[in-house]
């Protein structure tokens, strides 16, 4: 189930495992790239997890989304819950449950690993953002990440990401998991 909210909408706080509103966990900011086709699947309610070969364990994250070429733009923030870490077959089963036929491609992506990551997407906010050229102007150099970048280790880049997310969102959405 996906609920899209308008510009003035407020995303509800994530419920904890026992019904409490949050756990006091401060999400770690990361920068990761994403292809526009997968980003659009999120907005259509067809992608509720991000699947990765490696990722942070045991904590929620705040994903600053850089959309790969041809978009080439820092454009969104996605709040992620703690990753499900399991055998590739189990991670592929999560993908298949969410979208019929997706399990096979996820399994192909992670099958050579002992364990893989299914990271629940909780909230999405899209912003006007910054183009790759604008990011280079701000930073002097910018290369889209291949995996993920822990932004606490890159204060200038984190400051730019936070500046983007301080703007008024173009659209936002909460993703509900069954």
Secondary structure, 3 states (H helix, E strand, C coil): CEEEECCCCCCCCCECCCCCECCCCCCEEEEEEECHHHHHHHHCCCCCEEEECCCCCCCCEEEEEEECCCCCEEEEEEEEEEEEEECHHHHHHHHHHHCCCHHHHHHHHHCCCCCEEEEEEEEEEEEEEEEHHHHHHHHCCCCCCCCEEEHHHCHHHHHHHHHHHCCCCCEEEEECCC
